[in-house]
Amino acid sequence: MKLSTLAALLGFTTLAVASPLLPSRTLGARQANDTATAPCAQVSQHIYGDGTTVVQLQVPAKMAWECLNDVPFNASSAKRLIKALRPYMDWQSTLTVLKNPPAEYVDKVQPAVDILGGLDQIDARIDSGSFKNEYDFGWTLYMLIHSAHDGHFAFIPDSVGSIFTFGRPTPLVSVSADGEQLPAVFVYADVLGMQFQNISYTPSPVIEIDGRDVTEFLENWSQFGALQDRDALYNNVFYELAQVSLGTSGAGTGTFTGGGRGRFVYPGDTTTLTFANGSTHIMENYARPVIPFRSINTGEDLAARWFSWGTAGDDFVQSETQETKNTAPSAAVDITGAAAPGFPTPVMAGPMNLINGFYINAAGYEDVAVLQVPNFVASSSAELDFQRLTRQFIPQALADGKTKLIIDLQANGGGTVLQGYDMFKQLFPNIEPYGANRFRAHEAMDLVGQSFSSFASQFPRVRTYNSTISFAQSSFFDYHQDMKLDETPFTSWTDKIGPDQVNGDLYTKLTRWNLSDVYVPYVSGGINVTGYASLANVTGAPKFPPENIVIVTDGYCASTCTIFSELMKQQAGVKTIAMGGRSNKNPIQAIGGVKGVNNFQLGFVQQNAQYAVRFMPSLNSSILRRDYYSNIVFSRSLASGVNTRDGLRQNDTSGVALQFIYEEADCRLYYTPEMTVDITSLWKAAADVQWGTSSKCVATSSYGKRDANKVTTKLSLPAAGVRVAQADAVKQMQAFEDSFKLETECKMASDGFMEP
């Protein structure tokens, strides 16, 4: 451990009278011979000095931003991109509803957005010449799609995500001094030092950022996150133990420091924190190059090397023969595979920290088990081990006398759809999961379905090693896949597609997963769902009665996580506790991420369209051949995707997708300082609310309510902080310090996963 860092952690150095700030992500001194004038040349010189060996992993944020703005705008390429992108928008299940969402959604969640109208406006701006440079165009396009606040629906242009990511060096937290006062914002290093009882001063809250009220600034900043709910977005600004436990696959130390989708946002040259005690701290923001910058001296050089304009025709994809994008140096650290900072050693450890089983080793909690699930497996190598942990941990917990179960879903961006069904069935084997869903019906999707269904019908529906047949028969577009609401099969593609007109748009018939289908292991990474097929003998009563289970979230529950939560809440009657949120005393939602139940990367949409033409050659003259053979959408983006399936609630006849349904948690708890350092303090608070006599629910409909009228103005040293041996304390501090270096470099992907 660096002595300077240890000193800061132990409170031996202070910044004015405000905060010791962990000296991580330092930019280092500017090169003495940094005489380059062009911004991109400055970046190259800053990274490599006078040679070709990397001497700096990061550059000042402003330098990177000016380099991006030095790339000239290519209007003809932009026109081709917008034209090629439009057909993919038809696959977004909520496309029409986003223009006119339900009133409660607009009032409490997010405003309406017209995606197609926005593309028209961008197209008009291209024609008028109003874009100043390539980054101006890319950022405008990025924010249009982002404004849908659908974590599955994204288009990250090359200029926004493929050249640099941005960050700040100092993470923050929002905590209530005692769980009753309204939360205030603090530098996380202060809270960390206070909890380890290694500081002698009183931490002071941040009251302004860059001269603006801290709450106003952070609520506005939070909108850059991937979620839809504003309280969940606010939580995602800050350092959270659950996110950190995911390593580079999570949202890092919060969007404020460039974690998650905060990494795509230029935060300015510097950020100034003003504290309640009058002191200030100015931090220099940084950028991390995603690509090598050798021999790049101008924006034109950058464009020639790393932007694929499509100038050789719509099918052109620029080859990267000299250097590839994954050769850029990385400063990211990954802490998965061991007990994450702030977590005890699990009783039973799952793969990659995606799932772990814990007991609470404290008096009064001897009967409580915790299943911590920050992900539903977005890695094919972990599917079987993920399922196995729940299968082994639950009976072990029962055998060890545990009668109550906390399911901690904080930071859960989803994963494999059928893992959500499986975990539900492991807990409630006597309940048949509902899970109704639908696609938006449109011409291209109909043609794909006609082709796939015709091709798949030529072969018996048995598991085959022929990849082409398996691809077709396991698809939604083979009508044999899925079943009707009454659990009977569809008789044709026409029977399945309908379409039905609902709330101003056309949709397929409602479908449900046929969990006994022969292709379930093919689409689930190798598992059969508990209670079906080879696991059909797993039956019986619930492992825990619903009143002895509680779900805890931070609002960051998306995709497959929302599928699981919907089954648990609506069909099993399990209650939810939502943590944190904005600094107010209002009820908040437990589920704050995308509630769509299936995401397609745009490349997968293209793959389906091209297979459809292959299966049915007569479609060579159709819109599938016209609209889905250009590669400019992919060569000009870091990542892209759409939400293809809506989820629908059982017995709800409104036809409104779950994405637009607002639903308050049963209880809201504020984060306290202890909870940002020791996860067991959070689990204890949840247990106290669910099974004890605690009345700290801030606002609720089904627990006792308590008003919060006082705002946290200072934090006091705890009577009993983190008490561990000195060697263990140093080791824990090292783990926390390492976590400050986390960058989001998620390599996960699945059919029900929201990338951070």
N, C-alpha and C positions, 0 to 999 in steps of 0.2 A: 504494500500500500504506500502511495506517495505520502511523505511526511506532511506536505502542505495540505493534502486532502484530509488526512487524519486530524490535523490541527483544526481544520474547518469543521469537521464532523464533531469534534469534541468541544467545540465552542471556544477554542483558544484565540481564534481570529474572528473579528466581526467586520461587517460592512457598515461604516458609520455606526449607528446604534440600532440598526434594523435587523440584519440577517447575515448569517454565514451562508455563502452560496457555494455549492459543490463546484470545484473547478474542472468541469468536464467539458468535452467538445471544444477545447481551446483551439483558436485559429492559428496561433503562433505569430511570430513577427513577420511583417512584410519583407519580401526579399529586398536586400539593399540595392540591387541593380534593377529593381522593378521600374523600368523606364518606358515600358510599352504603353501606348496611348489607347489603342483599340481595346474595348472591354474584353473581347474573347482572347486577345493576346495576353492581357493581364491575367486572365484565368489560367491559361496555359503556363505562363511564367510562374504564377503562384504555386501551381501544383508541382511543376518539374524543376523550377529554378533554372539553372543553365544547362541541365542535361535531360536525360530521358527517365531517370529514376524518380519515383514519386517522393516528394519531401513534405507535402501537405495533402491530407485527405479531404480537407474542406477549404472553402474560399468564403470571403465576406459575401453576405446575401446580396448586397447592392451590386457588387461586381458581377455576380451571376445574372442578376435581373437585367442589368444593362447589356450584358452579352446576348441574352435572349432577345432583347428589344433591338439588337443590331442585325437580326436576321431579316432580310427584306421580305415583304409580303409577295407571295406567288398567287396571284388572283386566279389564274387558269387552273391551277391545282386545287385551290379552294372551291372553285365552281364544281369541279369533277367530284370532289369529296362530298359536298352537300347533296349533289344529285345521287351519288351512290349510296349515301346514308339513308335517304328517305324511305326506301322499301323496307329497311330493317325496323323502322319505327312502327310499322303495322303489327309487328310481333309483340309489342309492349301491351300487356293485357289491360292496363289502365289508361291507355292513350286518350280515349274520349272523356272518361270521367275526370281526368286531371284538369280539363278545361272548366268543368262545372262540378266540383266535388260537393258532398253533403255539407250543409251549413255548419254543423257542429265541428266537422273536420277543419273547415276554414277558420272558424272562431278559435279553436283550441290547438290546432296542430300546424297546418301550413296553408298558404294561399293557393289559389288556382294557378295553373300554368298551361299555356297553349304551346305544345311542343312543335307542331307542324307550322303554326303561325310564326313561332320564333325562328324556325329554319327559313321561312320566307323572308323574314326581316334580315337575317344574316346574308341571304342571297342578294337582297337588294343593296345591302351595304357593300358587298363585294363589287357590284355593278357601279355603285356611286364612288368607289375609291376611298371610302372613309376609314378603312383599316390602316393603321399607321405602319404595322409590321406583322410578321408571322405570329408572334406571341399575342398580339392584340386580337387577332382572329381566333387563335386557338383557345385563349382564355374565354372569349365570348361564347364559343361553341361549348366548351366544357361547362360553363355556368348555366347555360340553357338546360342541358340535360340534368345537371346536378340539382337544379331548382325543383325537380319533381320529388326530391327527397325520398327516392326509392333506391335502397342500397343495391338492388339487382340491376338497376337501369343506369348505365354509365357509358360515357365516351370520353376517354382521356387522350386528347390529341398529343402528338409528338412534342410540340413546343411546351406543353404543360407538364408532362410526366416523363418524357424520355431523355431529357438532357440534364436537368438538375432536380433535386428535392431540397426543400428549405426547412429550417428549424430554428428554435431558440434554445439556449443552454440551460435554462432554469425552470424546472417543473413547479407547478402550483398544486394546491389542494383547496377544497372548499369544505370546511368543517364547522360543526357546532361545538362550543366548549364543553357542553354537558349533555348533548342530545336533545335539549329542550330549547335553547336559544337559537335564533335564526343563524344559519351558517355565515361565515366570512371567509375571505380568500387569504391564504397564507403561502409563503414560500415553503415548499415541502422540506427543504433541508432544516428549517427551523423546527418543524413538527418532528422530524426524525431525531434531531438532537435532543429535543425536549423529552421525547418518549424514552430515550436511552439515558436520560438524566445526566447529560454531558454538557449542558449549557447552564450558565448562571444568570442569563438575562431573560426578560419576558418577551416572547415573540410578538411582533406587531403586525396587524393585518395590512394587506395591500388595499389601498383605497382608490388609487388611480393607476391607469396604464396609459402611457403616452398622453397624459393630460385629460383623459376621459374617465368618468366614473367607472370603477372596476367592474361592477355588475353589468352596466350597459355595454362596455367593451367586450366582455367575455360572452355575454348572451349573443351579441352580434357575431363574434368570432365563431361561436359554436355552430352556427349555421353552415360552416364549411364541412362539418362532419357528415358521415354516411347515413345517419339515422333520420327518422321523420319527427319523432316526439321531441319537443323543445327541452324538457327536463332531462331526457336521456342524452340529448346532444350536449347539454351543459355538463353533465357528469363526464362525458367523453373528452372534455377540455383538459381534465386533470389527471394527475398520477393516480392510478388505481392498481392495487395488488393483483387483481384477476387478469387485467390486461397484460401486466408485466409477466405473469406466469406463462403466457403464451410465447414469450420471446419475440423473435422477429415476425412471427405470424399474427401478432396482435397489434393493437393501436399504440404500442410503445408506452411512453410516459405522458400521453395525452396529445390532443390536437394542438394545444398551445405551443408545445415544443416540437411540432412537426411530426407527431405520430399519426397513424391512420391517414385520412385524406387531408389532414393539416399539412402534410408534406408537399402538397401541390400548390400551396398558397404562399406567395411572397409576403413576408411579415414586415417588410420595411428594412432599412439599414440597421436601425437599433430599436430597442424596446426599453422604455423607462418605467420602472416601478416606483410608485410613491407610497410610502407607508404612513400609517396613522400617527406615528410619532414624529413625522416631519422629515425623516430621512428618505433618500432616493437611491436607486441603483440603475445604472444604464448598462444594458448588456448588448454586445454586438451579435446580431443575428448571423446565421451562417447558411451556406448552401453546400450540398454534397453532389459532385458530378456523378452522373449515372454512366457516362461514357468516357473513354479516354480523350484527352484534349491535346495529344501530341501534334505539333505542327498546325494547330488551328490558331490563326491570327486575326480573322475577321468573321463577321456574321456570314459572309458569303462562303468562307471556308467551312464553317459549321454546317451550313445548308447543303453544300456539295457533298460533305462526308456523311451526314447523319439524317438528312431529310429526303424521303422518297416521294418525289413530286408526282410520279406517274407519267413522266414525260415521254416514255416509250410506249404509251398506250395504256388503256385501263387495266390490263393484266400485268403491267410491269411491277415487279418488286425489286428494289435496289438490293444487290448482293453486297454483303459486308465481307470482302475478301481479306483486307488488311487487318482490321480489328473488328471484333464483335462487341455488342453492347454489354455482354456479361464479363468483359475483361476489365471494366472499371474497378479501381480499388475500392474496397469496402471497409468502413469503420464499424459496421454493425456487429453486435455481439448477440449470441443466442444462449439463453439460460435454461432452455428446456432440457429435460432429462435428469434433473435433480430437484430437490425441494426448492421451490421458488422463494424469493425474498418475502418475508412476512408470513410464510406458511410453515406449519409443523411438518414433521416427517409423516407421510401418509401411512395408514394401516395397510392399505393396498394401493399400489401405484399402477396407473394405466400408462398407455403409450404417449410419449411426447408431451406430458402434462395436459393432455386433452381430457382426461377424466381421472379422478383420484378419490379414494375413500378414506374418510377420517373419523376419528372419535374425538369428542371434546374432553380432554383430560383435566377436568376441574370439578370441584365439589358442586353438587346440584345438577350436573349435566351428565351424570353417569349413564343415563338411558338414551342419550342422543347420538345418532350417527349423522354424518354429513357426506353426501355425494356431490362432489364439486365437479361441474361439467361446463367448462368454458368453451367447448367446441363439440360438435356432433360428427366429427371426423371428416376432414376435407383432405385426407391423405389415404390413398388406397392401401398403403402398407400397414395401416393401423385398424382397419375395419373389424377384423375378427377379435383382436385383443381388446378393442373398445367394448364390444358386446360382451366379451368374456368377463370383464371387470365387474359390470353390474350383476351378471349371473352369479359370480362368486362372492361379491361383497355383501349383497343383500342377505343371503342365508347366513353368512358369517356374522354379520351384525346382529341378526336375530338370535343366533346361537350364543352370542356374547351378551345377551340381555338388553340389547338396544330395542326400544319400543317406539321411538320417534325418529323421524327422518327429515333433515333439511336438505333440499336440493338447491344448490347454489349455481344459478345460471348466469352470474355476472360475466360480462365480456363475451357472451356466446353469439357469434355471428352465423351459427348454423353449421351445415355440413351435409352429410349424406341423408337424404330425405327419409329413407326407411330405417335409419338408426333412431330417428325420433319416434316412429311407430313402435319399433322394437322395445325401446326403454319403457314406453307407456305400457306395452303388453307384459313386460317383465314385472311391473308394479301392479297392474290390474289385469290379470289374465282372464277375468270373467267379463270384461267389457269389450265389445266389438268397436274398434275405432271408426269414426265417421269419415272425416277428411274429404268432404266434397270439394271438387275443383273444376275449373273450366279454362279453356283457351279463348282468346278473342278470335272470332271467325272472320277470315278475309280470304281473298282470292288465292294468294300464294300458299297459304296454309292448307286450303282446300285441295289444291293441286298436289301438294306433297302427300296429303292423306290418301287421295285417290291412288296415287302411284304406289305408295308403301303398302296399302291394304291389298291392292291387286297383286303385287309381287309376293308379299308374305303369304297370301292365300294359296300359292302354288305348292307350298311345302307343309308337311305335317308339323304341328306345333309341339315339337319336342326339343329339348336342349341339344344344340348342335355345336360342333367346333368350327363350322363354317362362319367366318366373321361377318360376311355380308348378310347372310340369312339372319344371324343373331341380331345384327344391327337393326334390320327392318322389323323383325318380329317383337323385339323388346321395346319398340318405340310407341309413343302415344299415337302415332299416325297409322299404325296397324290397328284396325278397329277391334281385333281380338284382345288387345291389351286393355286393361281396366274393365270396369263393370258399371252398370247403372246403379242409381241410388238404392234400388230394391235388390241389389246383388245378383241380378240376372245379366247375361252377356248382351252386348250389342250385336245386331244381326248384319250390319253393313257399315261402311264408312258414312253413308248418307244418314243412317240411323244415329251415328255418333256425332256428326258435325251439326246436325240440325239445319240451320242455326236458330237460336232463340233470341228474340229482341228484348233486351233488358236495359232499362234506364238509358235509352238513347243509343245503344250500341248492340252489335251482334256477337253472340257467344255460342260456343259448342254446348251440347247437352252436358249437364252436370255428370261428372264421373267420379268413381272411387277406385282406389287401388285394389286389385285382386291380389291379396297377399299370399294366396296359394299358387299363384301362377308360376310356371316352370322357369320364367326368366327373372324372378325376383333376385336370385343370387347374382345374375349378370348385371343388374342395374344398381346393386347395393354393395358392390365391392366384395361379394362372396358370402354374405350372411343370408340365412333364412330368418324371417321374422318370427319371434317367439309366439307359439300358438298355431303355427301354420306349417304345411309341408312336412319336412323332417322333424320339426319341433311341435307338431300338432298335439303331442301328448302332454305338453306343458299347459295345465289348466288349474282351476281351483280358485280359492278366495284371494282377495288382495293381500299382498305381503304386509302392508301396513294399512290400517283404515285411513280414509282420506283426512280425517281430523288429526291424525298423527303424522301428517306430511305437510310441509310448507315449502313453497318456492320462494327463493330470494333472488331478486334481480337488481341491476343498476339501470334498467331500461335498455341496455345494450343486449337485446334478445331479438334475433333476426332470423328470417328464413326457416330452416328446420327447427330452430329453437322456438319459433312462434307456433309451428305445427305441434310440437310436443306440449307446449304450454296450453294451447287451445284444447287439446285432448284432456289434459290434466284438470283444467279449470271447468270446462263446460260439461264434460262427460263424467269425470270422477269427483268433481266438487272440491278440489284442493284449493286452498287460499294462497294469495300472493302477498309478498312484502316487497315494496319498492324502496330502494335506498337513494338518498341524496336529492338531487334536483336543484332547481333554482332557489335563490334565497327568498322564499316566501312560505306561507303556511297553507298553500292550496293542496288539494289532492293531486296525485300524479299517476301516470300510467305505469304498469309493471312491464309492459311490452312496448318498446319504443322503436324497434327496427322494422325493416320491411316485412310485411305479413303475406307477401306473395309466396307461393309454395313451390316454385320451380324457376330457376334461372337458366337461360341459354346464353353462352358467349356468342357474339355475332359470328365468329368462325364456325360454330356449331350450326347456326341457322343456315349459313352458306353450305355447309356440308350436307345438311338435309335436303336443301334445294337441288344440289348437284346430284346427289344420289337419286332423287326423284326423277330427274331427267335421264339418268342412267337406267333406272328400272323401267321407264316408260318413254322410249325415244320420241314418241309423238309430241312430247313436251318441249322439244328443241325449239319450237317456234312460239313458246309461251313466255309469260313474264318471268318464269324461273330462269330461263336462259338469258333473258335481257337484263334482269336486275341483280342476279346473284353470282356473276362470274367475274366481276371486277374485284381486284385485290387492294384498291386504294384505301378502302375503309380500314384495312389491317396494317398496311405499310405506313399509314399516317396516324397510328394510335399506339399507345402503350397497352391499353386494355379497353374492352368494350363489352357490353352485355345488355340484355333485356329481361324483364320479368315476364314469363310466358303464361304462367298459370295463376289465377286468382284462387284464394281459399274462401270457402263459404261456410257460414255457421249452421249447425244443425238446427232445424225448426225455424230458421229465419227466412221468411218469405219475401223480404224486401229486395233480394237480389244484389244488395250492396256487398262488395268485396270486403273481406276482413281488413284490408289495407286502409279503409276509410272509416272503420268503426272505432270510436273513442271509448276506452274502457278503463276506469280507475282501478288501481290496486286496492286490495283489502286494507292495507296499512302502509303508511309512509314513515320511514325513519331517516333522520339526518345522520350523515357520517360524523363520527367523533374523531379526535386526533388518534386515539388508540387504534381505530379501525384502519387507518392508513399505514400502520406499521405491523399490526398483529391481526390477522384475519379471524382468529378465534374470538376476538372481542365482538366482531360483527355477528358471528354465529350465535354467540351467547345472547346478544340483544334480540336476535330473531327468535330464539327459543323462549326467551322471557316473554315476548309478545304473544307468541302462539300458545304456549303451555303454562306460562307463569302469571304473574299479577302486574306486569309492567303496563304503564299507561302512557308510554312515550310515542305512540302513534300520533303523528302530527295532524293528519286529517284522514278520515276513513268513513266507510259506510257499515262495516261489520265488526270493528273493534272499538274500544273506548277511545274517544277523541280528546285531544289536548291542544289548546291554542298555544302558539308561540308568539310572544309579544316583544321579547327582548332580543337585540342583535348581539352576536358575539363581538366583543371589542378587544379581548385579549385571551390568551391561553395561559393557564396556570400549570406549574410543574405537577405532574401526577403524584399522588401519594405512593403509588407503587407502579413504577414504570416497568420497562423490560428488564427483569432481573435475571441475568445470566452471568456465568463466569467471564472473566476478562478476556480470555482467549476466544470464547464463543462470541462475545460482543464484537471483538475485532473482526471475526469471521462473518458475522451477520452484517456489520457495517460494510465490509468488502462486497458482499452480495448486493446490498442496496446501491453502493457506488457503481458497481458494474451495470446495474439496471439503468442508471442515468445515461448510459451510452447507447441504449436500445434505439434502433431504427426499424421502421416497418419495411420488411422485405419479404412479403408473404408469397410463398410458393404453392399455397394450397388452392385447390379447386374442387368443386363438387356440384351436384345438381340442386342443392339447397343451401348454398353458402354465399354470404355477403362478404366480399373482400374488404378488409379494413382500409 
